[in-house]
Amino acid sequence: MNLTINGEEHFDLPAGMTVAQLLEHLSLPPKKIAIERNLEIVSKSTFETTVLAEGDRLEIIHFIGGG
């Protein structure tokens, strides 16, 4: 499966991946992430059940705390 993530093409990802599986694949912590899929926000409560499709365009924002 091919996806566009933050403007970059990602090829040969496993078909049928959920958002949660993609985050694990990318080694990103789901608690500090906001995701937009095809111009719609993906609720954290649906990361486990939202299945990605060929050609999806994702924007992933990683929040970093500091002080």
PDB file of N, CA, C, O and CB in Angstrom:
ATOM      1  N   MET A   1       0.858  -1.171   0.000  1.00  0.00           N
ATOM      2  CA  MET A   1       0.000   0.000   0.000  1.00  0.00           C
ATOM      3  C   MET A   1       0.901   1.230   0.000  1.00  0.00           C
ATOM      4  O   MET A   1       1.940   1.251   0.659  1.00  0.00           O
ATOM      5  CB  MET A   1      -0.975   0.000   1.230  1.00  0.00           C
ATOM      6  N   ASN A   2       0.495   2.244  -0.739  1.00  0.00           N
ATOM      7  CA  ASN A   2       1.240   3.499  -0.815  1.00  0.00           C
ATOM      8  C   ASN A   2       0.443   4.613  -0.146  1.00  0.00           C
ATOM      9  O   ASN A   2      -0.748   4.783  -0.407  1.00  0.00           O
ATOM     10  CB  ASN A   2       1.556   3.865  -2.286  1.00  0.00           C
ATOM     11  N   LEU A   3       1.116   5.367   0.719  1.00  0.00           N
ATOM     12  CA  LEU A   3       0.502   6.491   1.430  1.00  0.00           C
ATOM     13  C   LEU A   3       1.374   7.722   1.267  1.00  0.00           C
ATOM     14  O   LEU A   3       2.575   7.614   1.021  1.00  0.00           O
ATOM     15  CB  LEU A   3       0.298   6.161   2.935  1.00  0.00           C
ATOM     16  N   THR A   4       0.768   8.890   1.404  1.00  0.00           N
ATOM     17  CA  THR A   4       1.526  10.129   1.490  1.00  0.00           C
ATOM     18  C   THR A   4       1.431  10.600   2.934  1.00  0.00           C
ATOM     19  O   THR A   4       0.340  10.860   3.441  1.00  0.00           O
ATOM     20  CB  THR A   4       0.989  11.222   0.482  1.00  0.00           C
ATOM     21  N   ILE A   5       2.577  10.707   3.588  1.00  0.00           N
ATOM     22  CA  ILE A   5       2.622  11.110   4.992  1.00  0.00           C
ATOM     23  C   ILE A   5       3.451  12.373   5.104  1.00  0.00           C
ATOM     24  O   ILE A   5       4.641  12.381   4.787  1.00  0.00           O
ATOM     25  CB  ILE A   5       3.206   9.981   5.889  1.00  0.00           C
ATOM     26  N   ASN A   6       2.813  13.440   5.560  1.00  0.00           N
ATOM     27  CA  ASN A   6       3.460  14.747   5.684  1.00  0.00           C
ATOM     28  C   ASN A   6       4.166  15.147   4.386  1.00  0.00           C
ATOM     29  O   ASN A   6       5.281  15.670   4.401  1.00  0.00           O
ATOM     30  CB  ASN A   6       4.463  14.733   6.844  1.00  0.00           C
ATOM     31  N   GLY A   7       3.490  14.888   3.266  1.00  0.00           N
ATOM     32  CA  GLY A   7       3.997  15.297   1.964  1.00  0.00           C
ATOM     33  C   GLY A   7       4.994  14.349   1.328  1.00  0.00           C
ATOM     34  O   GLY A   7       5.437  14.597   0.207  1.00  0.00           O
ATOM     35  N   GLU A   8       5.364  13.271   2.007  1.00  0.00           N
ATOM     36  CA  GLU A   8       6.331  12.321   1.472  1.00  0.00           C
ATOM     37  C   GLU A   8       5.644  10.996   1.143  1.00  0.00           C
ATOM     38  O   GLU A   8       4.809  10.507   1.904  1.00  0.00           O
ATOM     39  CB  GLU A   8       7.482  12.099   2.473  1.00  0.00           C
ATOM     40  N   GLU A   9       6.012  10.427  -0.005  1.00  0.00           N
ATOM     41  CA  GLU A   9       5.455   9.150  -0.421  1.00  0.00           C
ATOM     42  C   GLU A   9       6.086   8.020   0.392  1.00  0.00           C
ATOM     43  O   GLU A   9       7.302   7.977   0.578  1.00  0.00           O
ATOM     44  CB  GLU A   9       5.676   8.925  -1.934  1.00  0.00           C
ATOM     45  N   HIS A  10       5.246   7.115   0.869  1.00  0.00           N
ATOM     46  CA  HIS A  10       5.710   5.908   1.564  1.00  0.00           C
ATOM     47  C   HIS A  10       5.153   4.718   0.796  1.00  0.00           C
ATOM     48  O   HIS A  10       3.940   4.546   0.676  1.00  0.00           O
ATOM     49  CB  HIS A  10       5.252   5.883   3.088  1.00  0.00           C
ATOM     50  N   PHE A  11       6.066   3.900   0.277  1.00  0.00           N
ATOM     51  CA  PHE A  11       5.685   2.784  -0.574  1.00  0.00           C
ATOM     52  C   PHE A  11       5.802   1.464   0.170  1.00  0.00           C
ATOM     53  O   PHE A  11       6.540   1.346   1.149  1.00  0.00           O
ATOM     54  CB  PHE A  11       6.543   2.757  -1.830  1.00  0.00           C
ATOM     55  N   ASP A  12       5.071   0.490  -0.305  1.00  0.00           N
ATOM     56  CA  ASP A  12       5.176  -0.890   0.174  1.00  0.00           C
ATOM     57  C   ASP A  12       4.831  -1.076   1.646  1.00  0.00           C
ATOM     58  O   ASP A  12       5.428  -1.916   2.319  1.00  0.00           O
ATOM     59  CB  ASP A  12       6.555  -1.388  -0.062  1.00  0.00           C
ATOM     60  N   LEU A  13       3.880  -0.306   2.151  1.00  0.00           N
ATOM     61  CA  LEU A  13       3.378  -0.543   3.507  1.00  0.00           C
ATOM     62  C   LEU A  13       2.375  -1.694   3.443  1.00  0.00           C
ATOM     63  O   LEU A  13       1.712  -1.874   2.421  1.00  0.00           O
ATOM     64  CB  LEU A  13       2.718   0.757   4.113  1.00  0.00           C
ATOM     65  N   PRO A  14       2.253  -2.466   4.507  1.00  0.00           N
ATOM     66  CA  PRO A  14       1.309  -3.587   4.491  1.00  0.00           C
ATOM     67  C   PRO A  14      -0.134  -3.121   4.273  1.00  0.00           C
ATOM     68  O   PRO A  14      -0.578  -2.151   4.887  1.00  0.00           O
ATOM     69  CB  PRO A  14       1.407  -4.370   5.798  1.00  0.00           C
ATOM     70  N   ALA A  15      -0.849  -3.808   3.409  1.00  0.00           N
ATOM     71  CA  ALA A  15      -2.257  -3.487   3.153  1.00  0.00           C
ATOM     72  C   ALA A  15      -3.078  -3.762   4.404  1.00  0.00           C
ATOM     73  O   ALA A  15      -2.792  -4.693   5.156  1.00  0.00           O
ATOM     74  CB  ALA A  15      -2.805  -4.305   1.952  1.00  0.00           C
ATOM     75  N   GLY A  16      -4.105  -2.938   4.617  1.00  0.00           N
ATOM     76  CA  GLY A  16      -5.014  -3.149   5.736  1.00  0.00           C
ATOM     77  C   GLY A  16      -4.512  -2.643   7.069  1.00  0.00           C
ATOM     78  O   GLY A  16      -5.072  -2.986   8.110  1.00  0.00           O
ATOM     79  N   MET A  17      -3.460  -1.829   7.059  1.00  0.00           N
ATOM     80  CA  MET A  17      -2.937  -1.274   8.309  1.00  0.00           C
ATOM     81  C   MET A  17      -3.944  -0.320   8.933  1.00  0.00           C
ATOM     82  O   MET A  17      -4.633   0.419   8.231  1.00  0.00           O
ATOM     83  CB  MET A  17      -1.603  -0.551   8.066  1.00  0.00           C
ATOM     84  N   THR A  18      -4.021  -0.344  10.250  1.00  0.00           N
ATOM     85  CA  THR A  18      -4.811   0.666  10.957  1.00  0.00           C
ATOM     86  C   THR A  18      -3.896   1.842  11.273  1.00  0.00           C
ATOM     87  O   THR A  18      -2.678   1.750  11.122  1.00  0.00           O
ATOM     88  CB  THR A  18      -5.455   0.082  12.268  1.00  0.00           C
ATOM     89  N   VAL A  19      -4.486   2.935  11.707  1.00  0.00           N
ATOM     90  CA  VAL A  19      -3.696   4.096  12.121  1.00  0.00           C
ATOM     91  C   VAL A  19      -2.754   3.694  13.258  1.00  0.00           C
ATOM     92  O   VAL A  19      -1.584   4.077  13.252  1.00  0.00           O
ATOM     93  CB  VAL A  19      -4.622   5.270  12.564  1.00  0.00           C
ATOM     94  N   ALA A  20      -3.246   2.932  14.227  1.00  0.00           N
ATOM     95  CA  ALA A  20      -2.413   2.497  15.353  1.00  0.00           C
ATOM     96  C   ALA A  20      -1.219   1.673  14.870  1.00  0.00           C
ATOM     97  O   ALA A  20      -0.105   1.851  15.364  1.00  0.00           O
ATOM     98  CB  ALA A  20      -3.248   1.677  16.350  1.00  0.00           C
ATOM     99  N   GLN A  21      -1.441   0.780  13.916  1.00  0.00           N
ATOM    100  CA  GLN A  21      -0.354  -0.034  13.384  1.00  0.00           C
ATOM    101  C   GLN A  21       0.661   0.815  12.626  1.00  0.00           C
ATOM    102  O   GLN A  21       1.861   0.548  12.685  1.00  0.00           O
ATOM    103  CB  GLN A  21      -0.908  -1.121  12.472  1.00  0.00           C
ATOM    104  N   LEU A  22       0.186   1.835  11.916  1.00  0.00           N
ATOM    105  CA  LEU A  22       1.100   2.735  11.217  1.00  0.00           C
ATOM    106  C   LEU A  22       1.973   3.490  12.217  1.00  0.00           C
ATOM    107  O   LEU A  22       3.181   3.611  12.019  1.00  0.00           O
ATOM    108  CB  LEU A  22       0.315   3.726  10.335  1.00  0.00           C
ATOM    109  N   LEU A  23       1.370   3.993  13.280  1.00  0.00           N
ATOM    110  CA  LEU A  23       2.151   4.704  14.285  1.00  0.00           C
ATOM    111  C   LEU A  23       3.212   3.797  14.897  1.00  0.00           C
ATOM    112  O   LEU A  23       4.341   4.226  15.132  1.00  0.00           O
ATOM    113  CB  LEU A  23       1.235   5.255  15.378  1.00  0.00           C
ATOM    114  N   GLU A  24       2.852   2.554  15.152  1.00  0.00           N
ATOM    115  CA  GLU A  24       3.820   1.590  15.686  1.00  0.00           C
ATOM    116  C   GLU A  24       4.935   1.354  14.667  1.00  0.00           C
ATOM    117  O   GLU A  24       6.112   1.304  15.023  1.00  0.00           O
ATOM    118  CB  GLU A  24       3.121   0.249  16.047  1.00  0.00           C
ATOM    119  N   HIS A  25       4.555   1.208  13.400  1.00  0.00           N
ATOM    120  CA  HIS A  25       5.524   1.002  12.317  1.00  0.00           C
ATOM    121  C   HIS A  25       6.508   2.176  12.226  1.00  0.00           C
ATOM    122  O   HIS A  25       7.694   1.984  11.959  1.00  0.00           O
ATOM    123  CB  HIS A  25       4.790   0.821  10.969  1.00  0.00           C
ATOM    124  N   LEU A  26       6.003   3.380  12.449  1.00  0.00           N
ATOM    125  CA  LEU A  26       6.834   4.593  12.380  1.00  0.00           C
ATOM    126  C   LEU A  26       7.498   4.927  13.716  1.00  0.00           C
ATOM    127  O   LEU A  26       8.216   5.922  13.817  1.00  0.00           O
ATOM    128  CB  LEU A  26       5.990   5.775  11.925  1.00  0.00           C
ATOM    129  N   SER A  27       7.264   4.107  14.739  1.00  0.00           N
ATOM    130  CA  SER A  27       7.813   4.311  16.092  1.00  0.00           C
ATOM    131  C   SER A  27       7.393   5.649  16.690  1.00  0.00           C
ATOM    132  O   SER A  27       8.206   6.353  17.290  1.00  0.00           O
ATOM    133  CB  SER A  27       9.335   4.225  16.059  1.00  0.00           C
ATOM    134  N   LEU A  28       6.114   5.995  16.521  1.00  0.00           N
ATOM    135  CA  LEU A  28       5.569   7.230  17.074  1.00  0.00           C
ATOM    136  C   LEU A  28       4.616   6.902  18.222  1.00  0.00           C
ATOM    137  O   LEU A  28       3.806   5.981  18.107  1.00  0.00           O
ATOM    138  CB  LEU A  28       4.844   8.053  15.978  1.00  0.00           C
ATOM    139  N   PRO A  29       4.703   7.645  19.326  1.00  0.00           N
ATOM    140  CA  PRO A  29       3.816   7.395  20.473  1.00  0.00           C
ATOM    141  C   PRO A  29       2.418   7.953  20.213  1.00  0.00           C
ATOM    142  O   PRO A  29       2.282   9.152  19.970  1.00  0.00           O
ATOM    143  CB  PRO A  29       4.405   8.020  21.759  1.00  0.00           C
ATOM    144  N   PRO A  30       1.382   7.128  20.257  1.00  0.00           N
ATOM    145  CA  PRO A  30       0.030   7.589  19.919  1.00  0.00           C
ATOM    146  C   PRO A  30      -0.531   8.649  20.861  1.00  0.00           C
ATOM    147  O   PRO A  30      -1.436   9.387  20.471  1.00  0.00           O
ATOM    148  CB  PRO A  30      -0.896   6.426  19.901  1.00  0.00           C
ATOM    149  N   LYS A  31      -0.027   8.745  22.077  1.00  0.00           N
ATOM    150  CA  LYS A  31      -0.572   9.712  23.029  1.00  0.00           C
ATOM    151  C   LYS A  31      -0.224  11.148  22.679  1.00  0.00           C
ATOM    152  O   LYS A  31      -0.942  12.067  23.073  1.00  0.00           O
ATOM    153  CB  LYS A  31      -0.077   9.404  24.411  1.00  0.00           C
ATOM    154  N   LYS A  32       0.858  11.359  21.950  1.00  0.00           N
ATOM    155  CA  LYS A  32       1.301  12.718  21.631  1.00  0.00           C
ATOM    156  C   LYS A  32       1.189  13.019  20.143  1.00  0.00           C
ATOM    157  O   LYS A  32       2.000  13.758  19.585  1.00  0.00           O
ATOM    158  CB  LYS A  32       2.736  12.922  22.086  1.00  0.00           C
ATOM    159  N   ILE A  33       0.169  12.436  19.505  1.00  0.00           N
ATOM    160  CA  ILE A  33       0.010  12.543  18.057  1.00  0.00           C
ATOM    161  C   ILE A  33      -1.378  13.067  17.697  1.00  0.00           C
ATOM    162  O   ILE A  33      -2.378  12.722  18.327  1.00  0.00           O
ATOM    163  CB  ILE A  33       0.250  11.182  17.392  1.00  0.00           C
ATOM    164  N   ALA A  34      -1.409  13.903  16.674  1.00  0.00           N
ATOM    165  CA  ALA A  34      -2.679  14.287  16.042  1.00  0.00           C
ATOM    166  C   ALA A  34      -2.552  13.889  14.572  1.00  0.00           C
ATOM    167  O   ALA A  34      -1.507  14.094  13.955  1.00  0.00           O
ATOM    168  CB  ALA A  34      -2.993  15.854  16.211  1.00  0.00           C
ATOM    169  N   ILE A  35      -3.623  13.319  14.016  1.00  0.00           N
ATOM    170  CA  ILE A  35      -3.572  12.832  12.641  1.00  0.00           C
ATOM    171  C   ILE A  35      -4.756  13.363  11.842  1.00  0.00           C
ATOM    172  O   ILE A  35      -5.901  13.363  12.294  1.00  0.00           O
ATOM    173  CB  ILE A  35      -3.555  11.295  12.611  1.00  0.00           C
ATOM    174  N   GLU A  36      -4.428  13.813  10.639  1.00  0.00           N
ATOM    175  CA  GLU A  36      -5.438  14.213   9.672  1.00  0.00           C
ATOM    176  C   GLU A  36      -5.323  13.238   8.503  1.00  0.00           C
ATOM    177  O   GLU A  36      -4.239  13.042   7.953  1.00  0.00           O
ATOM    178  CB  GLU A  36      -5.253  15.720   9.209  1.00  0.00           C
ATOM    179  N   ARG A  37      -6.446  12.628   8.127  1.00  0.00           N
ATOM    180  CA  ARG A  37      -6.484  11.680   7.010  1.00  0.00           C
ATOM    181  C   ARG A  37      -7.414  12.236   5.941  1.00  0.00           C
ATOM    182  O   ARG A  37      -8.610  12.408   6.174  1.00  0.00           O
ATOM    183  CB  ARG A  37      -6.955  10.259   7.480  1.00  0.00           C
ATOM    184  N   ASN A  38      -6.865  12.510   4.787  1.00  0.00           N
ATOM    185  CA  ASN A  38      -7.657  13.045   3.664  1.00  0.00           C
ATOM    186  C   ASN A  38      -8.486  14.250   4.100  1.00  0.00           C
ATOM    187  O   ASN A  38      -9.675  14.348   3.797  1.00  0.00           O
ATOM    188  CB  ASN A  38      -8.583  11.952   3.089  1.00  0.00           C
ATOM    189  N   LEU A  39      -7.833  15.164   4.817  1.00  0.00           N
ATOM    190  CA  LEU A  39      -8.393  16.442   5.270  1.00  0.00           C
ATOM    191  C   LEU A  39      -9.415  16.315   6.401  1.00  0.00           C
ATOM    192  O   LEU A  39     -10.136  17.273   6.683  1.00  0.00           O
ATOM    193  CB  LEU A  39      -9.034  17.137   4.112  1.00  0.00           C
ATOM    194  N   GLU A  40      -9.490  15.153   7.051  1.00  0.00           N
ATOM    195  CA  GLU A  40     -10.384  14.972   8.195  1.00  0.00           C
ATOM    196  C   GLU A  40      -9.585  14.466   9.387  1.00  0.00           C
ATOM    197  O   GLU A  40      -8.752  13.570   9.252  1.00  0.00           O
ATOM    198  CB  GLU A  40     -11.536  13.990   7.853  1.00  0.00           C
ATOM    199  N   ILE A  41      -9.846  15.049  10.561  1.00  0.00           N
ATOM    200  CA  ILE A  41      -9.160  14.646  11.785  1.00  0.00           C
ATOM    201  C   ILE A  41      -9.579  13.227  12.164  1.00  0.00           C
ATOM    202  O   ILE A  41     -10.758  12.879  12.098  1.00  0.00           O
ATOM    203  CB  ILE A  41      -9.466  15.636  12.942  1.00  0.00           C
ATOM    204  N   VAL A  42      -8.599  12.412  12.561  1.00  0.00           N
ATOM    205  CA  VAL A  42      -8.871  11.057  13.044  1.00  0.00           C
ATOM    206  C   VAL A  42      -8.866  11.106  14.570  1.00  0.00           C
ATOM    207  O   VAL A  42      -7.859  11.470  15.176  1.00  0.00           O
ATOM    208  CB  VAL A  42      -7.810  10.018  12.499  1.00  0.00           C
ATOM    209  N   SER A  43      -9.968  10.749  15.180  1.00  0.00           N
ATOM    210  CA  SER A  43     -10.080  10.746  16.636  1.00  0.00           C
ATOM    211  C   SER A  43      -9.171   9.663  17.216  1.00  0.00           C
ATOM    212  O   SER A  43      -9.083   8.557  16.682  1.00  0.00           O
ATOM    213  CB  SER A  43     -11.554  10.520  17.078  1.00  0.00           C
ATOM    214  N   LYS A  44      -8.493  10.001  18.322  1.00  0.00           N
ATOM    215  CA  LYS A  44      -7.630   9.023  18.983  1.00  0.00           C
ATOM    216  C   LYS A  44      -8.386   7.750  19.338  1.00  0.00           C
ATOM    217  O   LYS A  44      -7.814   6.660  19.321  1.00  0.00           O
ATOM    218  CB  LYS A  44      -7.019   9.625  20.237  1.00  0.00           C
ATOM    219  N   SER A  45      -9.661   7.884  19.658  1.00  0.00           N
ATOM    220  CA  SER A  45     -10.453   6.713  20.043  1.00  0.00           C
ATOM    221  C   SER A  45     -10.667   5.744  18.876  1.00  0.00           C
ATOM    222  O   SER A  45     -11.103   4.612  19.085  1.00  0.00           O
ATOM    223  CB  SER A  45     -11.801   7.159  20.592  1.00  0.00           C
ATOM    224  N   THR A  46     -10.360   6.185  17.639  1.00  0.00           N
ATOM    225  CA  THR A  46     -10.551   5.305  16.483  1.00  0.00           C
ATOM    226  C   THR A  46      -9.228   4.868  15.838  1.00  0.00           C
ATOM    227  O   THR A  46      -9.246   4.238  14.780  1.00  0.00           O
ATOM    228  CB  THR A  46     -11.412   6.004  15.447  1.00  0.00           C
ATOM    229  N   PHE A  47      -8.091   5.188  16.448  1.00  0.00           N
ATOM    230  CA  PHE A  47      -6.793   4.786  15.882  1.00  0.00           C
ATOM    231  C   PHE A  47      -6.726   3.276  15.653  1.00  0.00           C
ATOM    232  O   PHE A  47      -6.168   2.825  14.652  1.00  0.00           O
ATOM    233  CB  PHE A  47      -5.647   5.223  16.813  1.00  0.00           C
ATOM    234  N   GLU A  48      -7.292   2.495  16.573  1.00  0.00           N
ATOM    235  CA  GLU A  48      -7.226   1.030  16.481  1.00  0.00           C
ATOM    236  C   GLU A  48      -8.137   0.467  15.395  1.00  0.00           C
ATOM    237  O   GLU A  48      -7.898  -0.633  14.897  1.00  0.00           O
ATOM    238  CB  GLU A  48      -7.591   0.412  17.815  1.00  0.00           C
ATOM    239  N   THR A  49      -9.168   1.204  15.028  1.00  0.00           N
ATOM    240  CA  THR A  49     -10.160   0.668  14.085  1.00  0.00           C
ATOM    241  C   THR A  49     -10.162   1.359  12.722  1.00  0.00           C
ATOM    242  O   THR A  49     -10.798   0.867  11.790  1.00  0.00           O
ATOM    243  CB  THR A  49     -11.528   0.777  14.686  1.00  0.00           C
ATOM    244  N   THR A  50      -9.475   2.470  12.588  1.00  0.00           N
ATOM    245  CA  THR A  50      -9.433   3.174  11.302  1.00  0.00           C
ATOM    246  C   THR A  50      -8.422   2.496  10.386  1.00  0.00           C
ATOM    247  O   THR A  50      -7.214   2.557  10.617  1.00  0.00           O
ATOM    248  CB  THR A  50      -9.072   4.675  11.497  1.00  0.00           C
ATOM    249  N   VAL A  51      -8.935   1.848   9.343  1.00  0.00           N
ATOM    250  CA  VAL A  51      -8.087   1.135   8.390  1.00  0.00           C
ATOM    251  C   VAL A  51      -7.701   2.092   7.268  1.00  0.00           C
ATOM    252  O   VAL A  51      -8.550   2.766   6.683  1.00  0.00           O
ATOM    253  CB  VAL A  51      -8.812  -0.128   7.822  1.00  0.00           C
ATOM    254  N   LEU A  52      -6.413   2.136   6.984  1.00  0.00           N
ATOM    255  CA  LEU A  52      -5.908   3.010   5.934  1.00  0.00           C
ATOM    256  C   LEU A  52      -6.101   2.363   4.569  1.00  0.00           C
ATOM    257  O   LEU A  52      -6.116   1.138   4.444  1.00  0.00           O
ATOM    258  CB  LEU A  52      -4.426   3.337   6.168  1.00  0.00           C
ATOM    259  N   ALA A  53      -6.248   3.209   3.542  1.00  0.00           N
ATOM    260  CA  ALA A  53      -6.484   2.714   2.187  1.00  0.00           C
ATOM    261  C   ALA A  53      -5.413   3.249   1.238  1.00  0.00           C
ATOM    262  O   ALA A  53      -4.791   4.280   1.492  1.00  0.00           O
ATOM    263  CB  ALA A  53      -7.895   3.120   1.695  1.00  0.00           C
ATOM    264  N   GLU A  54      -5.220   2.536   0.161  1.00  0.00           N
ATOM    265  CA  GLU A  54      -4.278   2.935  -0.872  1.00  0.00           C
ATOM    266  C   GLU A  54      -4.500   4.398  -1.254  1.00  0.00           C
ATOM    267  O   GLU A  54      -5.623   4.812  -1.539  1.00  0.00           O
ATOM    268  CB  GLU A  54      -4.416   2.027  -2.107  1.00  0.00           C
ATOM    269  N   GLY A  55      -3.408   5.179  -1.255  1.00  0.00           N
ATOM    270  CA  GLY A  55      -3.478   6.567  -1.682  1.00  0.00           C
ATOM    271  C   GLY A  55      -3.904   7.562  -0.621  1.00  0.00           C
ATOM    272  O   GLY A  55      -3.990   8.756  -0.907  1.00  0.00           O
ATOM    273  N   ASP A  56      -4.174   7.105   0.605  1.00  0.00           N
ATOM    274  CA  ASP A  56      -4.540   8.050   1.664  1.00  0.00           C
ATOM    275  C   ASP A  56      -3.434   9.080   1.849  1.00  0.00           C
ATOM    276  O   ASP A  56      -2.248   8.788   1.699  1.00  0.00           O
ATOM    277  CB  ASP A  56      -4.813   7.307   2.993  1.00  0.00           C
ATOM    278  N   ARG A  57      -3.861  10.293   2.180  1.00  0.00           N
ATOM    279  CA  ARG A  57      -2.925  11.383   2.472  1.00  0.00           C
ATOM    280  C   ARG A  57      -3.057  11.714   3.954  1.00  0.00           C
ATOM    281  O   ARG A  57      -4.128  12.091   4.429  1.00  0.00           O
ATOM    282  CB  ARG A  57      -3.207  12.654   1.571  1.00  0.00           C
ATOM    283  N   LEU A  58      -1.951  11.567   4.673  1.00  0.00           N
ATOM    284  CA  LEU A  58      -1.952  11.785   6.117  1.00  0.00           C
ATOM    285  C   LEU A  58      -1.034  12.937   6.491  1.00  0.00           C
ATOM    286  O   LEU A  58       0.031  13.131   5.904  1.00  0.00           O
ATOM    287  CB  LEU A  58      -1.526  10.513   6.853  1.00  0.00           C
ATOM    288  N   GLU A  59      -1.475  13.686   7.476  1.00  0.00           N
ATOM    289  CA  GLU A  59      -0.617  14.672   8.123  1.00  0.00           C
ATOM    290  C   GLU A  59      -0.535  14.235   9.583  1.00  0.00           C
ATOM    291  O   GLU A  59      -1.555  14.105  10.260  1.00  0.00           O
ATOM    292  CB  GLU A  59      -1.178  16.166   7.967  1.00  0.00           C
ATOM    293  N   ILE A  60       0.670  14.013  10.053  1.00  0.00           N
ATOM    294  CA  ILE A  60       0.890  13.563  11.426  1.00  0.00           C
ATOM    295  C   ILE A  60       1.645  14.652  12.168  1.00  0.00           C
ATOM    296  O   ILE A  60       2.730  15.068  11.760  1.00  0.00           O
ATOM    297  CB  ILE A  60       1.671  12.210  11.467  1.00  0.00           C
ATOM    298  N   ILE A  61       1.055  15.102  13.258  1.00  0.00           N
ATOM    299  CA  ILE A  61       1.679  16.143  14.079  1.00  0.00           C
ATOM    300  C   ILE A  61       2.060  15.521  15.412  1.00  0.00           C
ATOM    301  O   ILE A  61       1.225  14.930  16.097  1.00  0.00           O
ATOM    302  CB  ILE A  61       0.722  17.374  14.282  1.00  0.00           C
ATOM    303  N   HIS A  62       3.324  15.660  15.769  1.00  0.00           N
ATOM    304  CA  HIS A  62       3.859  15.092  17.009  1.00  0.00           C
ATOM    305  C   HIS A  62       4.089  16.238  17.984  1.00  0.00           C
ATOM    306  O   HIS A  62       4.883  17.140  17.717  1.00  0.00           O
ATOM    307  CB  HIS A  62       5.189  14.286  16.753  1.00  0.00           C
ATOM    308  N   PHE A  63       3.387  16.198  19.120  1.00  0.00           N
ATOM    309  CA  PHE A  63       3.516  17.247  20.113  1.00  0.00           C
ATOM    310  C   PHE A  63       4.694  16.935  21.032  1.00  0.00           C
ATOM    311  O   PHE A  63       4.865  15.804  21.489  1.00  0.00           O
ATOM    312  CB  PHE A  63       2.210  17.401  20.923  1.00  0.00           C
ATOM    313  N   ILE A  64       5.492  17.951  21.287  1.00  0.00           N
ATOM    314  CA  ILE A  64       6.638  17.801  22.170  1.00  0.00           C
ATOM    315  C   ILE A  64       6.491  18.795  23.304  1.00  0.00           C
ATOM    316  O   ILE A  64       6.309  19.992  23.079  1.00  0.00           O
ATOM    317  CB  ILE A  64       7.979  18.010  21.406  1.00  0.00           C
ATOM    318  N   GLY A  65       6.573  18.285  24.532  1.00  0.00           N
ATOM    319  CA  GLY A  65       6.488  19.155  25.716  1.00  0.00           C
ATOM    320  C   GLY A  65       7.866  19.692  26.065  1.00  0.00           C
ATOM    321  O   GLY A  65       8.888  19.143  25.654  1.00  0.00           O
ATOM    322  N   GLY A  66       7.874  20.734  26.804  1.00  0.00           N
ATOM    323  CA  GLY A  66       9.143  21.311  27.228  1.00  0.00           C
ATOM    324  C   GLY A  66       8.916  22.354  28.290  1.00  0.00           C
ATOM    325  O   GLY A  66       7.776  22.643  28.655  1.00  0.00           O
ATOM    326  N   GLY A  67       9.932  22.887  28.760  1.00  0.00           N
ATOM    327  CA  GLY A  67       9.767  23.869  29.804  1.00  0.00           C
ATOM    328  C   GLY A  67      10.888  24.715  29.928  1.00  0.00           C
ATOM    329  O   GLY A  67      10.898  25.606  30.778  1.00  0.00           O
TER     330      GLY A  67
END
